[in-house]
Amino acid sequence: MAYNEKLAGRIRQALAHLPRVEEKKMFGGIAFMVNGKMCLNAGEGRMMCRIDPALHEEAKGRGGSTVIMGGREYKGYVHVGEDIIRPAAAFNYWVALALDFNGKARSSREKR
């Protein structure tokens, strides 16, 4: 599984203060589940963030790109390249955006 361990370490450190964080191999990287919900993912050369779908277009304007899996676009999921999140302030922005939505997001295990 290809992912950037340094990026995974940055995410671990950013989430260290939270009580319910779990790591799972998903999406070709390491997913960080917060409160049982996918929040962030460290991949190869990029981080995936689960954000409020209402903020999706704004996030794209800040350097995020829509996640596409199986030919389908996933609104509310964005990839952010390592070059964009290299500065601590930018990294913290994306982590905060994902954590903010995590409190409102439904678990994929919940019935819709």
DSSP file (Angstrom, degrees, kcal/mol; ACC not computed):
  #  RESIDUE AA STRUCTURE BP1 BP2  ACC     N-H-->O    O-->H-N    N-H-->O    O-->H-N    TCO  KAPPA ALPHA  PHI   PSI    X-CA   Y-CA   Z-CA
    1    1 A M              0   0    0      0, 0.0     2,-0.6     0, 0.0    28,-0.1   0.000 360.0 360.0 360.0 123.0    0.0    0.0    0.0
    2    2 A A        +     0   0    0     26,-0.1    42,-0.4    42,-0.1     2,-0.3  -0.756 360.0 131.3 -92.1 119.7    1.5    3.3   -1.1
    3    3 A Y        -     0   0    0     -2,-0.6     2,-0.8    40,-0.2    41,-0.3  -0.971  59.3 -99.7-157.3 161.1    1.2    6.2    1.2
    4    4 A N     >  -     0   0    0     39,-1.9     4,-2.3    -2,-0.3     5,-0.2  -0.755  24.4-163.0 -89.5 112.7    3.4    8.8    2.6
    5    5 A E  H  > S+     0   0    0     -2,-0.8     4,-2.4     1,-0.2    -1,-0.2   0.837  90.2  56.9 -65.4 -33.1    4.4    7.9    6.2
    6    6 A K  H  > S+     0   0    0      2,-0.2     4,-1.9     1,-0.2    -1,-0.2   0.925 108.9  46.2 -64.3 -42.7    5.5   11.5    7.0
    7    7 A L  H  > S+     0   0    0      2,-0.2     4,-2.3     1,-0.2    -2,-0.2   0.914 110.7  52.7 -64.2 -43.5    2.1   12.8    6.0
    8    8 A A  H  X S+     0   0    0     -4,-2.3     4,-2.8     1,-0.2    -2,-0.2   0.898 108.3  52.1 -58.6 -39.9    0.4   10.0    8.1
    9    9 A G  H  X S+     0   0    0     -4,-2.4     4,-2.4     2,-0.2    -1,-0.2   0.883 107.2  51.7 -64.3 -38.9    2.6   11.1   11.0
   10   10 A R  H  X S+     0   0    0     -4,-1.9     4,-2.1     2,-0.2    -1,-0.2   0.911 111.8  46.7 -63.5 -41.6    1.5   14.7   10.6
   11   11 A I  H  X S+     0   0    0     -4,-2.3     4,-1.8     2,-0.2    -2,-0.2   0.934 110.6  52.4 -67.1 -44.8   -2.1   13.6   10.7
   12   12 A R  H  X S+     0   0    0     -4,-2.8     4,-0.7     1,-0.2     3,-0.3   0.930 111.3  47.4 -53.9 -46.8   -1.6   11.4   13.7
   13   13 A Q  H >< S+     0   0    0     -4,-2.4     3,-0.7     1,-0.2     4,-0.3   0.897 110.1  51.9 -63.3 -41.0    0.0   14.3   15.6
   14   14 A A  H 3< S+     0   0    0     -4,-2.1     3,-0.3     1,-0.2    -1,-0.2   0.790 117.2  39.3 -66.6 -27.6   -2.9   16.6   14.6
   15   15 A L  H >< S+     0   0    0     -4,-1.8     3,-2.2    -3,-0.3    -1,-0.2   0.420  84.6 102.9-100.8  -0.2   -5.5   14.1   15.9
   16   16 A A  T << S+     0   0    0     -4,-0.7    -1,-0.2    -3,-0.7    -2,-0.1   0.756  75.5  59.0 -58.3 -27.2   -3.5   13.0   19.0
   17   17 A H  T 3  S+     0   0    0     -4,-0.3    -1,-0.3    -3,-0.3    -2,-0.1   0.572  88.7  92.1 -79.9  -8.0   -5.7   15.1   21.3
   18   18 A L    <   -     0   0    0     -3,-2.2     3,-0.3     1,-0.1    -3,-0.0  -0.656  68.0-145.2 -92.2 144.2   -8.9   13.3   20.3
   19   19 A P  S    S+     0   0    0      0, 0.0     2,-0.6     0, 0.0    -1,-0.1   0.831  86.7  47.7 -78.4 -32.2  -10.2   10.3   22.2
   20   20 A R        +     0   0    0      2,-0.0    15,-2.6     0, 0.0     2,-0.4  -0.628  69.7 138.9-117.5  74.8  -11.7    8.2   19.4
   21   21 A V  E     +A   34   0A   0     -2,-0.6     2,-0.4    -3,-0.3    13,-0.2  -0.962  22.0 177.4-117.8 132.4   -9.3    8.0   16.5
   22   22 A E  E     -A   33   0A   0     11,-2.4    11,-3.5    -2,-0.4     2,-0.4  -0.981  19.6-139.7-133.5 143.8   -8.7    4.7   14.6
   23   23 A E  E     +A   32   0A   0     -2,-0.4     2,-0.3     9,-0.2     9,-0.2  -0.878  23.5 174.4-106.2 137.5   -6.5    4.0   11.6
   24   24 A K  E     -A   31   0A   0      7,-2.3     7,-3.6    -2,-0.4     2,-0.8  -0.994  37.5-113.3-139.1 145.0   -7.6    1.7    8.8
   25   25 A K  E     +A   30   0A   0     -2,-0.3     2,-0.3     5,-0.2     5,-0.2  -0.706  60.7 140.3 -77.4 114.7   -6.1    0.8    5.4
   26   26 A M  E >   +A   29   0A   0      3,-1.5     3,-2.3    -2,-0.8    -2,-0.1  -0.987  49.6  16.2-152.9 154.2   -8.5    2.3    2.9
   27   27 A F  T 3  S-     0   0    0     -2,-0.3     3,-0.1     1,-0.3    -1,-0.1   0.777 127.2 -58.2  54.2  33.1   -8.5    4.1   -0.4
   28   28 A G  T 3  S+     0   0    0      1,-0.3    -1,-0.3    15,-0.1     2,-0.2   0.682 127.7  46.4  73.4  17.6   -4.9    3.1   -1.1
   29   29 A G  E <  S-A   26   0A   0     -3,-2.3    -3,-1.5    14,-0.1     2,-0.6  -0.685 102.2 -57.4-155.6-151.6   -3.6    4.7    2.0
   30   30 A I  E     -AB  25  42A   0     12,-2.1    12,-2.7    -5,-0.2     2,-0.4  -0.955  45.1-154.6-113.8 117.0   -4.3    5.1    5.7
   31   31 A A  E     -AB  24  41A   0     -7,-3.6    -7,-2.3    -2,-0.6     2,-0.7  -0.715   6.1-145.0 -90.7 140.6   -7.7    6.4    6.7
   32   32 A F  E     -AB  23  40A   0      8,-3.6     7,-2.1    -2,-0.4     8,-1.4  -0.922  14.3-159.7-108.0 110.5   -8.1    8.2   10.0
   33   33 A M  E     -AB  22  38A   0    -11,-3.5   -11,-2.4    -2,-0.7     2,-0.5  -0.775   4.4-166.6 -92.0 130.0  -11.5    7.5   11.5
   34   34 A V  E >  S-AB  21  37A   0      3,-2.9     3,-1.4    -2,-0.5   -13,-0.2  -0.982  76.4 -10.3-119.5 123.2  -12.7    9.9   14.1
   35   35 A N  T 3  S-     0   0    0    -15,-2.6    -1,-0.2    -2,-0.5   -14,-0.1   0.848 131.8 -54.9  56.0  36.2  -15.7    8.9   16.1
   36   36 A G  T 3  S+     0   0    0    -16,-0.4     2,-0.4     1,-0.2    72,-0.3   0.560 118.3 107.6  78.9   8.9  -16.2    5.9   13.8
   37   37 A K  E <  S-B   34   0A   0     -3,-1.4    -3,-2.9    70,-0.1    -1,-0.2  -0.956  77.9-107.4-124.3 138.6  -16.4    8.1   10.6
   38   38 A M  E     +B   33   0A   0     -2,-0.4    -5,-0.2    -5,-0.2     3,-0.1  -0.423  48.3 157.6 -62.1 129.2  -13.8    8.6    7.9
   39   39 A C  E     +     0   0A   0     -7,-2.1    11,-2.5     1,-0.5     2,-0.3   0.723  57.2   3.8-119.8 -54.7  -12.2   12.0    8.4
   40   40 A L  E     -BC  32  49A   0     -8,-1.4    -8,-3.6     9,-0.2    -1,-0.5  -0.924  55.2-159.3-136.8 158.6   -8.8   12.1    6.7
   41   41 A N  E     -BC  31  48A   0      7,-1.8     7,-2.5    -2,-0.3     2,-0.7  -0.988  11.5-145.6-143.5 131.4   -6.7    9.8    4.6
   42   42 A A  E     +BC  30  47A   0    -12,-2.7   -12,-2.1    -2,-0.4     5,-0.2  -0.873  34.3 163.5 -95.0 117.2   -2.9    9.9    4.0
   43   43 A G        -     0   0    0      3,-2.7   -39,-1.9    -2,-0.7     2,-0.9  -0.371  50.2 -60.7-114.8-164.0   -2.2    8.7    0.5
   44   44 A E  S    S-     0   0    0    -42,-0.4     3,-0.1   -41,-0.3   -41,-0.1  -0.757 118.5 -16.5 -87.1 106.7    0.7    8.9   -1.9
   45   45 A G  S    S+     0   0    0     -2,-0.9    37,-2.1     1,-0.1     2,-0.3   0.526 129.9  57.8  80.8   5.5    1.5   12.6   -2.4
   46   46 A R  E     - D   0  81A   0     35,-0.3    -3,-2.7    -3,-0.2     2,-0.4  -0.996  66.7-131.7-161.6 160.6   -1.9   13.8   -1.1
   47   47 A M  E     -CD  42  80A   0     33,-2.6    33,-2.8    -2,-0.3     2,-0.5  -0.943  19.8-144.6-115.1 139.3   -4.3   13.9    1.8
   48   48 A M  E     -CD  41  79A   0     -7,-2.5    -7,-1.8    -2,-0.4     2,-0.4  -0.899  17.2-165.9-103.8 134.2   -8.0   13.1    1.3
   49   49 A C  E     -CD  40  78A   0     29,-2.9    29,-2.4    -2,-0.5     2,-0.7  -0.958  17.3-143.9-121.5 136.1  -10.4   15.2    3.5
   50   50 A R  E     + D   0  77A   0    -11,-2.5    27,-0.2    -2,-0.4     2,-0.2  -0.891  38.7 167.3 -95.8 116.7  -14.1   14.5    4.1
   51   51 A I        -     0   0    0     25,-3.4    47,-0.1    -2,-0.7     5,-0.1  -0.723  45.7 -70.1-126.3 171.7  -15.7   17.9    4.3
   52   52 A D    >   -     0   0    0     45,-0.3     3,-2.4    -2,-0.2     4,-0.3  -0.489  40.9-138.2 -61.6 121.6  -19.1   19.5    4.3
   53   53 A P  G >  S+     0   0    0      0, 0.0     3,-1.4     0, 0.0     4,-0.3   0.794 102.6  65.3 -55.0 -27.6  -20.5   19.0    0.8
   54   54 A A  G 3  S+     0   0    0      1,-0.3     4,-0.2     2,-0.1     3,-0.2   0.727 103.9  46.5 -66.7 -20.0  -21.8   22.6    1.0
   55   55 A L  G <> S+     0   0    0     -3,-2.4     4,-2.5     1,-0.1    -1,-0.3   0.318  82.4 104.9-101.1   6.5  -18.1   23.8    1.1
   56   56 A H  H <> S+     0   0    0     -3,-1.4     4,-2.0    -4,-0.3     5,-0.2   0.913  80.2  44.7 -58.4 -49.8  -17.0   21.6   -1.7
   57   57 A E  H  > S+     0   0    0     -4,-0.3     4,-1.6     1,-0.2    -1,-0.2   0.899 113.7  50.9 -64.7 -40.2  -16.6   24.3   -4.4
   58   58 A E  H  > S+     0   0    0     -4,-0.2     4,-0.7     1,-0.2    -1,-0.2   0.903 108.7  52.5 -62.0 -40.8  -14.9   26.7   -2.0
   59   59 A A  H ><>S+     0   0    0     -4,-2.5     5,-2.3     1,-0.2     3,-0.8   0.875 105.4  54.3 -63.7 -38.1  -12.5   23.9   -1.1
   60   60 A K  H ><5S+     0   0    0     -4,-2.0     3,-1.4     1,-0.2    -1,-0.2   0.869 104.0  56.3 -63.2 -34.9  -11.7   23.4   -4.8
   61   61 A G  H 3<5S+     0   0    0     -4,-1.6    -1,-0.2     1,-0.3    -2,-0.2   0.685 103.5  54.8 -69.1 -17.9  -10.9   27.0   -5.0
   62   62 A R  T <<5S-     0   0    0     -3,-0.8    -1,-0.3    -4,-0.7    -2,-0.2   0.219 135.8 -80.9 -99.9  12.7   -8.3   26.6   -2.2
   63   63 A G  T < 5S+     0   0    0     -3,-1.4    18,-0.5     1,-0.3    -3,-0.2   0.398  88.3 129.7 109.0  -3.1   -6.5   23.9   -4.0
   64   64 A G      < -     0   0    0     -5,-2.3     2,-0.4    -6,-0.1    -1,-0.3  -0.452  41.2-151.8 -79.7 157.3   -8.6   20.8   -3.3
   65   65 A S  E     -E   79   0A   0     14,-2.2    14,-3.1    -2,-0.1     2,-0.0  -0.984  27.0 -98.0-130.3 145.2   -9.7   18.5   -6.1
   66   66 A T  E     -E   78   0A   0     -2,-0.4     2,-0.3    12,-0.2    12,-0.2  -0.325  37.2-119.8 -62.1 133.6  -12.8   16.3   -6.2
   67   67 A V  E     -E   74   0A   0     10,-2.2     7,-2.7     7,-0.6     2,-0.5  -0.602  29.6-167.4 -73.3 131.4  -12.3   12.7   -5.3
   68   68 A I  E     +E   73   0A   0     -2,-0.3     2,-0.4     5,-0.2     5,-0.2  -0.987  10.8 172.0-123.9 121.9  -13.2   10.3   -8.1
   69   69 A M  E >  S-E   72   0A   0      3,-2.2     3,-2.0    -2,-0.5    -2,-0.0  -0.998  71.2  -3.9-130.4 131.9  -13.5    6.6   -7.5
   70   70 A G  T 3  S-     0   0    0     -2,-0.4    -1,-0.1     1,-0.3     3,-0.1   0.812 129.7 -58.6  59.2  30.4  -14.9    4.1  -10.0
   71   71 A G  T 3  S+     0   0    0      1,-0.2     2,-0.4    -3,-0.0    -1,-0.3   0.461 113.7 117.2  80.3   0.4  -15.7    7.0  -12.4
   72   72 A R  E <   - E   0  69A   0     -3,-2.0    -3,-2.2     2,-0.0     2,-0.4  -0.861  61.2-134.1-107.0 135.4  -17.9    8.7   -9.8
   73   73 A E  E     - E   0  68A   0     -2,-0.4     2,-0.7    -5,-0.2    -5,-0.2  -0.697  14.7-149.0 -84.5 136.4  -17.3   12.1   -8.3
   74   74 A Y  E >   - E   0  67A   0     -7,-2.7     3,-1.6    -2,-0.4    -7,-0.6  -0.877   6.5-150.7-111.5 101.2  -17.7   12.3   -4.5
   75   75 A K  E 3  S+     0   0A   0     -2,-0.7     3,-0.1     1,-0.3   -21,-0.1  -0.519  86.1  32.8 -69.3 131.7  -18.9   15.7   -3.4
   76   76 A G  E 3  S+     0   0A   0     -2,-0.3   -25,-3.4   -24,-0.2     2,-0.5   0.384 101.8  91.5  98.6  -1.9  -17.6   16.4    0.1
   77   77 A Y  E <   +D   50   0A   0     -3,-1.6   -10,-2.2   -27,-0.2     2,-0.4  -0.990  53.7 174.7-125.3 122.6  -14.4   14.4   -0.5
   78   78 A V  E     -DE  49  66A   0    -29,-2.4   -29,-2.9    -2,-0.5     2,-0.4  -0.965  25.8-138.7-130.5 145.9  -11.4   16.3   -1.7
   79   79 A H  E     -DE  48  65A   0    -14,-3.1   -14,-2.2    -2,-0.4     2,-0.5  -0.821  17.2-164.7 -94.3 140.6   -7.8   15.5   -2.4
   80   80 A V  E     -D   47   0A   0    -33,-2.8   -33,-2.6    -2,-0.4   -16,-0.1  -0.985  19.8-126.2-128.6 120.3   -5.2   18.0   -1.3
   81   81 A G  E >>  -D   46   0A   0    -18,-0.5     4,-1.6    -2,-0.5     3,-1.0  -0.238  18.8-118.1 -65.5 150.7   -1.7   17.7   -2.7
   82   82 A E  H 3> S+     0   0    0    -37,-2.1     4,-0.6     1,-0.3   -36,-0.1   0.815 113.6  61.8 -59.1 -31.4    1.3   17.7   -0.4
   83   83 A D  H 34 S+     0   0    0    -38,-0.3     3,-0.3     1,-0.2    -1,-0.3   0.851 105.5  47.3 -63.7 -32.8    2.6   20.8   -2.0
   84   84 A I  H <4 S+     0   0    0     -3,-1.0    -1,-0.2     1,-0.2    -2,-0.2   0.868 116.8  41.4 -75.5 -37.4   -0.5   22.7   -0.8
   85   85 A I  H  < S+     0   0    0     -4,-1.6     6,-0.3     1,-0.2    -1,-0.2   0.308  83.7 100.9 -96.9  10.3   -0.4   21.3    2.8
   86   86 A R     <  +     0   0    0     -4,-0.6    -1,-0.2    -3,-0.3     2,-0.1   0.942  68.4  73.7 -59.9 -48.0    3.3   21.7    3.3
   87   87 A P  S  > S-     0   0    0      0, 0.0     4,-2.4     0, 0.0     3,-0.3  -0.462  88.1-129.3 -67.3 139.2    2.9   24.9    5.3
   88   88 A A  H  > S+     0   0    0      1,-0.2     4,-2.9     2,-0.2     5,-0.2   0.870 106.1  55.8 -56.8 -40.0    1.6   24.2    8.8
   89   89 A A  H  > S+     0   0    0      2,-0.2     4,-1.8     1,-0.2    -1,-0.2   0.905 110.1  44.9 -62.9 -40.7   -1.2   26.8    8.5
   90   90 A A  H  > S+     0   0    0     -3,-0.3     4,-2.0     2,-0.2    -2,-0.2   0.921 113.5  49.8 -68.7 -44.0   -2.5   25.2    5.3
   91   91 A F  H  X S+     0   0    0     -4,-2.4     4,-2.3    -6,-0.3    -2,-0.2   0.937 111.4  49.4 -58.1 -47.4   -2.3   21.7    6.8
   92   92 A N  H  X S+     0   0    0     -4,-2.9     4,-2.5     1,-0.2    -1,-0.2   0.850 106.5  56.7 -62.8 -35.4   -4.1   22.9    9.9
   93   93 A Y  H  X S+     0   0    0     -4,-1.8     4,-2.3    -5,-0.2    -1,-0.2   0.951 110.3  43.3 -59.4 -50.6   -6.9   24.6    7.7
   94   94 A W  H  X S+     0   0    0     -4,-2.0     4,-2.1     2,-0.2    -2,-0.2   0.883 114.0  50.2 -67.2 -39.2   -7.7   21.3    6.0
   95   95 A V  H  X S+     0   0    0     -4,-2.3     4,-2.7     1,-0.2    -1,-0.2   0.932 112.0  48.3 -63.6 -44.5   -7.6   19.2    9.2
   96   96 A A  H  X S+     0   0    0     -4,-2.5     4,-2.6     1,-0.2    -2,-0.2   0.887 109.3  53.2 -63.2 -39.2   -9.9   21.7   10.9
   97   97 A L  H  X S+     0   0    0     -4,-2.3     4,-1.7     2,-0.2   -45,-0.3   0.918 112.6  44.1 -61.5 -44.1  -12.3   21.6    7.9
   98   98 A A  H  X S+     0   0    0     -4,-2.1     4,-1.9     2,-0.2    -2,-0.2   0.904 114.4  48.7 -68.6 -41.7  -12.5   17.8    8.1
   99   99 A L  H  X S+     0   0    0     -4,-2.7     4,-1.1     2,-0.2    -2,-0.2   0.880 107.7  55.6 -66.6 -37.1  -12.8   17.8   11.9
  100  100 A D  H  < S+     0   0    0     -4,-2.6     3,-0.5     1,-0.2     4,-0.4   0.928 112.0  42.4 -60.5 -44.8  -15.6   20.4   11.8
  101  101 A F  H >X S+     0   0    0     -4,-1.7     4,-2.2     1,-0.2     3,-1.7   0.829 101.3  70.9 -72.1 -30.0  -17.6   18.3    9.4
  102  102 A N  H 3< S+     0   0    0     -4,-1.9    -1,-0.2     1,-0.3    -2,-0.2   0.855  92.8  57.5 -56.0 -35.8  -16.9   15.1   11.3
  103  103 A G  T 3< S+     0   0    0     -4,-1.1    -1,-0.3    -3,-0.5    -2,-0.2   0.734 116.6  34.4 -66.4 -21.6  -19.1   16.3   14.1
  104  104 A K  T <4 S+     0   0    0     -3,-1.7    -2,-0.2    -4,-0.4    -1,-0.2   0.632  97.2 103.9-104.2 -20.6  -22.0   16.6   11.7
  105  105 A A     <  -     0   0    0     -4,-2.2     2,-0.3     1,-0.1   -53,-0.0  -0.223  67.1-125.6 -69.4 151.8  -21.3   13.6    9.4
  106  106 A R        -     0   0    0      1,-0.0     2,-0.2     4,-0.0    -1,-0.1  -0.721  27.8-109.8 -92.4 147.2  -23.1   10.4    9.4
  107  107 A S    >   -     0   0    0     -2,-0.3     3,-1.4     1,-0.1   -70,-0.1  -0.497  20.5-126.6 -70.9 144.7  -21.3    7.1    9.8
  108  108 A S  T 3  S+     0   0    0    -72,-0.3    -1,-0.1     1,-0.3     4,-0.1   0.708 111.1  62.1 -65.7 -17.0  -21.2    5.0    6.7
  109  109 A R  T 3  S+     0   0    0    -73,-0.2    -1,-0.3     2,-0.1     2,-0.1   0.678  83.5  96.5 -80.0 -18.5  -22.6    2.2    8.9
  110  110 A E  S <  S-     0   0    0     -3,-1.4     2,-0.3     1,-0.1    -4,-0.0  -0.467  84.5-112.5 -71.9 142.8  -25.7    4.2    9.7
  111  111 A K              0   0    0     -2,-0.1    -1,-0.1     1,-0.1    -2,-0.1  -0.572 360.0 360.0 -74.9 137.6  -28.8    3.3    7.6
  112  112 A R              0   0    0     -2,-0.3    -1,-0.1    -4,-0.1    -2,-0.0   0.430 360.0 360.0 -91.7 360.0  -29.8    6.1    5.3
